[in-house]
Amino acid sequence: MGIYGAINAAISGLKSQSYALENISGNIANSQTIGYKRLDTSFADLVASGGTDQTTQIAGTVLANSRATNDIAGDIQRSDIDTFMAINGDGYFVVQQKVGESDGRSIFSGDNVYTRRGDFQFDEEGFLVNGAGYYLFGNAIDATTGNPSGSVPELIQIQNDILPATATTEIQYRAKIATYPLTTNADPADPGSELLVGTPGADITAATESDFLASSVAGEAITIYNDNGSPVNVQLRWAKTENADPTAGPPATLDTWNLYYLTDADATGANARYTNVGEFQFNGNGSLAVPATTSITLSNVTVNGAVVGDVNFNFGSGGLTQTYDPNGRVTVNTLNQNGFSTGDQTGVKISGNGRIVATYNNGQTRALYEIPIASFNADGRLARLEGGAFAQTTDSGVPLFSATGSVEGNALEASNTDIADEFSKLIITQQAYSANTRIVTSGDEMLQEALNMVR
């Protein structure tokens, strides 16, 4: 190949090291770019002529190529912004670019691209767009089933919609009831004084309310809701109506209790003040007698004139027990219900399972979208686009929605550029470039010597 070949090889080295320097420069420049994937440089030697016999071959030129690092994750950093998100593991967000507007509404490209950049925030139309101008896609959640309503991602748009009220249809109630209730009338020296004064199981009228209150104990209260979201306060009380008779033969007399709720605080005379929910019998070990009551449905529940409708009291299996308590009271373990008032949206955040969840001022939350994560068989073959996005190519394969990564809210993925590593590569590149210039200089001097021989 001779002197000219050596100079040619050195020049290819200069070009390749310049190529490497450009990648290093770009990596360092993007060391703080969210979700940036650095470009490494691969060098490939080109064999010079010399036949197939290696002993006659000589070193040739060099070619530089970029090597993608899409599958190397950056560090995940915490953020105070609820709509920021990061992918922990494999995968990409599905996004599109905005190409214009028509009648004040945004128009999008229609071509999905993919990114790891998760600094998404809402624009004026309720779309989630990241700092590079890419708009997020997701799968809408069916409010009834709680599952995605389709498999094809759609553009995510969040409206500040009102969450309609939902009437209460179930009250979950679990409690421990004292074996001996310390009612106002209760006197340990007077057996039976702790029992209900009045007819067991009957509703309590306004005329008999004082006797009822003196011979019953509080079972706590809960707010439920009717169809229009109006709150209704339900006050519960327990009254023991019969003590077990250990001398009685089968079927033995059991401890018997009745549960009541306040129906009408303004009732007078013979009108019902408290309504009976049901009767409960307990074995000596404190468990409900067989058949154990696990739920009771009350028809057309009305409290102080507010109609709620049918409400199921759900006690669950083993939810009601009778136990010794020196305080003689009812200890409620669970008391909640499934209704709520109308709610205004107060915020949006990303849940731990990768869903966009809206929060409301009535304490409710609702999942609106599930964020899909796309993966590719050949990440390194994706086409790089501006703004940290990637496009599908023939070599990358089609997107697969079975990525092993997960979405984390209040987080961002940092660039995978390591400044120290880039500086190390910079030193090596600079030295290699300088060494190639020496080859050119030496080749030039050798050519001068050859030309001087003819003088």
C-alpha positions in Angstrom: 0.0 0.0 0.0 3.0 2.2 0.6 3.2 5.8 1.9 0.1 7.0 0.2 -1.8 4.1 1.7 -0.5 4.9 5.2 -1.6 8.6 4.8 -5.0 7.4 3.5 -5.4 5.1 6.5 -4.4 8.0 8.9 -6.9 10.3 7.3 -9.7 7.7 7.8 -8.6 7.6 11.4 -8.9 11.3 11.7 -12.4 11.2 10.2 -13.4 8.3 12.6 -12.0 10.0 15.6 -13.8 13.2 14.6 -17.0 11.2 14.3 -16.4 9.8 17.8 -15.7 13.3 19.1 -19.0 14.4 17.7 -20.9 11.7 19.5 -19.0 12.5 22.8 -19.9 16.1 22.3 -23.5 15.4 21.8 -23.6 13.1 24.8 -22.1 15.7 27.1 -24.4 18.4 25.7 -27.4 16.1 26.6 -26.2 14.9 30.0 -29.1 16.8 31.6 -31.7 15.9 28.9 -34.6 13.9 30.3 -34.7 10.3 29.0 -31.7 10.9 26.6 -30.0 7.8 25.3 -26.3 8.4 24.6 -24.6 7.3 21.3 -21.5 5.3 21.6 -19.0 4.9 18.7 -18.0 1.6 17.2 -14.9 1.3 14.9 -14.7 -1.3 12.1 -11.5 -2.0 10.2 -11.5 -2.2 6.4 -9.0 -4.7 5.0 -6.6 -3.3 2.3 -5.7 -5.3 -0.8 -3.2 -8.1 -0.4 -5.0 -11.2 -1.4 -6.5 -13.9 0.9 -3.1 -14.8 2.4 -2.9 -13.0 5.8 0.8 -12.8 5.6 0.6 -10.5 2.6 -2.3 -8.4 4.0 -1.6 -5.1 5.6 -3.6 -2.8 7.9 -6.3 -0.8 6.0 -8.6 2.1 6.8 -11.1 2.4 9.6 -14.9 3.2 9.6 -16.8 4.7 12.5 -20.5 3.8 13.3 -22.8 5.0 16.0 -24.1 2.4 18.5 -27.4 3.0 20.2 -27.9 2.5 24.0 -31.7 2.5 24.0 -31.7 -0.5 26.3 -29.5 1.2 28.9 -31.7 3.0 31.5 -30.9 6.3 33.1 -31.3 6.9 36.8 -34.9 7.5 38.1 -35.2 10.8 39.9 -38.1 11.9 42.1 -40.3 14.9 41.2 -43.0 16.9 42.9 -45.1 17.2 39.7 -47.9 14.6 39.7 -48.0 14.1 36.0 -44.3 13.4 35.6 -43.6 9.7 35.0 -40.7 7.4 34.3 -40.5 3.8 32.9 -38.7 1.5 35.3 -37.3 -1.2 33.0 -38.0 -2.0 29.4 -40.4 0.0 27.2 -41.4 3.3 25.7 -44.4 5.7 26.0 -46.6 5.9 22.9 -46.7 9.5 21.7 -47.6 11.6 18.6 -46.7 15.1 17.4 -49.0 18.0 16.9 -49.0 19.2 13.3 -51.4 22.1 13.4 -54.8 23.4 14.5 -58.3 23.5 12.9 -61.1 25.6 14.3 -59.2 26.0 17.5 -58.6 22.2 18.0 -55.3 20.5 17.7 -54.5 18.2 14.8 -52.0 15.3 15.2 -49.8 13.5 12.8 -51.5 10.1 13.1 -48.2 8.3 13.3 -47.2 6.8 16.6 -43.6 7.3 17.8 -42.0 6.3 21.1 -40.1 8.0 23.8 -38.7 7.5 27.3 -39.1 11.2 28.1 -41.8 11.5 30.7 -42.0 15.1 31.7 -45.7 15.3 30.7 -47.9 18.2 31.7 -51.4 19.4 30.7 -51.8 21.9 27.9 -54.9 24.2 27.5 -56.9 21.5 25.9 -56.3 18.9 28.6 -53.7 16.9 26.6 -50.6 15.5 28.2 -47.5 16.8 26.4 -43.8 16.4 27.3 -41.1 19.1 27.1 -40.2 18.0 23.5 -43.7 18.5 22.2 -44.9 14.9 22.1 -48.4 14.0 23.2 -49.1 11.0 25.3 -51.5 8.1 24.3 -53.3 5.6 26.6 -56.1 3.2 27.0 -59.4 4.6 28.4 -60.7 2.9 31.6 -64.3 1.7 31.7 -65.8 3.3 34.8 -68.1 0.3 35.4 -65.6 -2.6 35.1 -62.4 -0.7 35.9 -60.7 -2.4 32.9 -59.3 -0.8 29.8 -62.1 -0.4 27.2 -59.9 -1.2 24.2 -56.4 -2.4 23.2 -55.6 0.4 20.7 -54.1 3.5 22.5 -55.9 6.8 22.0 -54.9 10.4 22.7 -55.2 11.1 26.4 -57.4 14.2 27.1 -58.5 15.0 30.6 -61.5 17.2 31.2 -62.3 18.8 34.5 -65.6 16.9 34.7 -67.8 16.6 37.7 -68.1 13.2 39.3 -71.9 12.5 39.7 -73.2 11.5 43.0 -73.8 7.9 43.8 -76.5 6.8 46.3 -75.5 4.4 49.1 -76.5 0.8 48.5 -74.3 -0.9 51.1 -73.1 -0.3 54.6 -70.2 -2.5 55.8 -70.5 -3.0 59.5 -68.3 -5.1 61.8 -68.3 -4.8 65.5 -67.7 -6.4 68.9 -70.6 -6.2 71.3 -70.1 -6.3 75.1 -71.7 -9.4 76.8 -73.1 -7.1 79.5 -74.1 -3.7 78.1 -73.7 -0.9 80.6 -76.9 1.0 79.7 -78.3 3.7 81.9 -80.7 1.2 83.4 -78.1 -1.5 83.9 -77.5 -2.6 87.5 -75.2 -5.7 88.1 -77.1 -6.4 91.3 -80.4 -6.5 89.4 -80.3 -9.3 86.7 -82.1 -8.3 83.6 -81.8 -4.6 84.2 -79.6 -4.3 81.2 -82.2 -5.7 78.8 -84.4 -3.7 76.5 -87.5 -2.1 78.0 -90.2 -2.6 75.5 -91.2 -5.1 72.8 -88.1 -6.8 71.2 -87.9 -6.4 67.5 -90.6 -3.7 67.3 -89.7 -0.2 66.0 -89.2 2.4 68.7 -91.8 5.2 68.8 -91.3 8.7 70.0 -93.3 7.9 73.1 -91.0 5.1 74.1 -87.7 6.7 73.0 -86.6 7.6 76.5 -86.9 4.0 77.8 -85.2 2.8 74.7 -82.2 5.1 75.1 -81.9 4.1 78.7 -81.8 0.4 77.8 -79.5 0.5 74.7 -75.9 1.4 73.8 -74.6 3.4 70.9 -73.4 1.6 67.8 -71.8 4.7 66.2 -73.1 6.7 63.3 -72.3 7.0 59.6 -73.1 9.5 56.8 -74.7 7.9 53.7 -76.0 9.6 50.5 -79.1 9.6 48.4 -79.4 9.9 44.6 -78.7 13.6 44.5 -75.7 13.4 46.8 -77.3 14.8 49.9 -75.7 13.5 53.1 -77.9 11.5 55.5 -76.7 10.8 59.0 -77.5 7.2 60.2 -77.2 6.7 63.9 -77.1 3.1 65.2 -78.0 1.6 68.6 -77.9 -1.9 70.0 -80.3 -3.3 72.6 -79.9 -6.6 74.3 -83.3 -8.3 74.5 -82.7 -11.7 76.1 -80.0 -13.4 78.1 -78.9 -17.0 77.5 -80.4 -19.7 79.8 -77.6 -22.2 80.4 -80.1 -24.6 82.1 -82.4 -24.8 79.1 -82.2 -27.9 77.0 -81.9 -27.9 73.2 -82.6 -25.6 71.6 -80.9 -23.5 74.3 -81.9 -19.9 74.8 -79.2 -17.6 73.4 -78.0 -14.1 74.0 -80.2 -12.0 71.7 -79.6 -8.5 70.5 -81.4 -6.1 68.2 -79.9 -3.4 66.0 -81.8 -0.1 65.3 -81.2 3.1 63.4 -82.6 6.6 63.9 -85.4 7.1 61.4 -87.0 10.4 62.3 -85.5 12.7 65.0 -88.7 14.8 64.8 -91.2 12.0 65.2 -93.9 12.4 67.9 -96.3 10.2 69.7 -96.8 6.7 68.1 -94.7 7.6 65.1 -91.5 5.6 64.6 -88.3 7.2 66.0 -86.0 4.2 65.5 -86.4 1.4 63.0 -85.3 -2.2 63.8 -82.6 -3.5 61.4 -82.7 -7.1 62.6 -82.2 -9.6 65.4 -78.9 -11.4 66.2 -78.3 -14.4 68.5 -74.9 -15.3 69.9 -73.5 -18.6 71.1 -71.6 -18.9 74.4 -68.3 -18.5 72.5 -69.4 -15.1 71.2 -70.0 -16.2 67.6 -73.3 -15.7 65.7 -75.6 -18.6 66.1 -76.3 -20.8 63.1 -77.7 -19.7 60.7 -75.4 -16.7 61.1 -76.7 -13.4 59.6 -74.1 -12.0 57.3 -76.2 -9.3 55.7 -79.6 -7.7 55.9 -81.2 -5.5 53.2 -83.5 -2.7 54.3 -86.1 -1.5 51.8 -86.7 2.2 51.2 -84.4 3.6 53.9 -85.6 7.0 54.9 -83.9 9.3 57.5 -85.6 12.5 58.6 -87.6 12.6 55.4 -84.6 12.0 53.1 -85.2 8.9 51.0 -82.0 6.9 50.3 -83.5 3.7 48.9 -82.7 0.0 49.5 -79.5 -0.4 51.7 -77.8 -3.6 52.5 -76.1 -3.9 55.9 -73.2 -6.2 55.2 -71.7 -7.7 58.4 -69.5 -10.3 56.6 -68.5 -13.7 57.9 -67.6 -13.3 61.6 -68.1 -9.6 61.4 -70.3 -9.5 64.5 -69.1 -11.0 67.8 -70.1 -10.9 71.4 -67.2 -10.6 73.9 -66.5 -9.5 77.5 -65.8 -5.8 77.8 -65.6 -4.1 81.2 -66.7 -0.9 79.6 -70.0 -2.5 78.4 -70.0 -0.9 75.0 -70.0 -1.7 71.3 -66.6 -1.5 69.7 -67.0 -0.9 65.9 -64.1 -2.3 63.8 -65.5 -1.4 60.4 -68.1 1.2 59.4 -68.1 2.5 55.9 -70.4 2.8 52.9 -70.2 3.0 49.1 -72.1 6.2 48.3 -70.7 9.7 47.8 -71.8 13.3 47.0 -71.1 15.1 43.7 -67.4 15.9 43.4 -65.2 18.5 41.6 -61.9 17.3 40.1 -59.0 18.6 42.2 -56.0 16.9 40.6 -54.6 14.1 38.5 -51.8 11.8 39.4 -50.1 8.6 38.2 -50.8 5.5 40.3 -48.4 2.7 41.1 -49.9 0.4 38.5 -49.4 2.9 35.6 -52.9 4.5 35.5 -53.9 8.1 35.3 -56.1 8.7 38.3 -58.3 11.8 38.9 -59.0 12.9 42.5 -62.1 14.7 43.6 -63.1 17.0 46.5 -65.6 14.4 47.8 -62.7 12.0 48.6 -63.2 9.8 45.6 -60.7 8.8 43.0 -61.3 7.4 39.5 -58.9 5.8 37.0 -59.3 7.4 33.6 -56.5 5.9 31.5 -54.0 3.1 31.6 -50.6 4.0 30.1 -49.4 1.3 27.7 -45.7 0.5 27.4 -44.4 -0.5 24.0 -41.3 -2.6 23.4 -39.4 -3.8 20.4 -37.4 -6.8 19.5 -34.5 -4.7 18.3 -34.4 -1.4 20.2 -31.1 -0.5 18.7 -32.7 -0.4 15.2 -35.2 2.3 16.0 -34.8 5.5 14.1 -33.8 8.5 16.3 -36.0 11.6 16.1 -35.6 15.0 17.6 -36.7 15.4 21.2 -35.7 12.0 22.4 -38.3 10.1 20.4 -37.9 7.0 18.2 -39.7 5.8 15.1 -40.4 2.2 14.1 -38.3 0.8 11.3 -38.3 -2.5 9.4 -35.3 -3.7 11.3 -36.7 -2.8 14.7 -39.9 -4.8 14.3 -43.4 -3.8 15.2 -44.3 -2.4 18.7 -45.2 -5.1 21.3 -47.3 -4.2 24.3 -45.9 -6.8 26.6 -43.0 -4.8 28.0 -41.6 -5.8 31.4 -41.2 -2.2 32.5 -43.5 -0.4 34.8 -44.6 3.3 35.0 -43.7 5.3 38.1 -45.4 8.5 38.9 -43.8 11.6 40.3 -40.5 10.6 38.7 -38.3 11.2 35.6 -35.7 9.1 33.9 -32.4 11.0 33.6 -30.0 10.8 30.7 -27.9 7.7 30.6 -24.8 9.8 29.9 -22.0 9.3 32.4 -19.9 12.5 32.3 -16.8 10.8 33.8 -17.0 8.1 31.2 -17.4 10.6 28.4 -14.4 12.5 29.6 -12.4 9.3 29.6 -13.4 8.6 26.0 -12.6 12.2 25.1 -9.0 11.8 26.3 -8.6 8.6 24.3 -10.2 10.1 21.2 -8.0 13.2 21.4 -4.8 11.1 21.7 -5.9 8.9 18.9 -6.6 11.9 16.7 -3.1 13.4 17.5 -1.5 10.0 16.8 -3.1 10.0 13.3 -1.8 13.5 12.6 1.7 12.2 13.3 1.2 9.5 10.7 0.2 12.1 8.1 3.3 14.2 9.1 5.6 11.3 9.0 4.2 10.2 5.6 4.7 13.7 4.3 8.3 13.7 5.5 9.0 10.3 3.9 7.6 11.6 0.6 9.9 14.6 0.8 12.8 12.3 1.3 11.8 10.2 -1.8 11.5 13.4 -3.9 14.9 14.6 -2.7 16.6 11.5 -4.1 16.1 12.7 -7.7 17.9 16.0 -7.1 
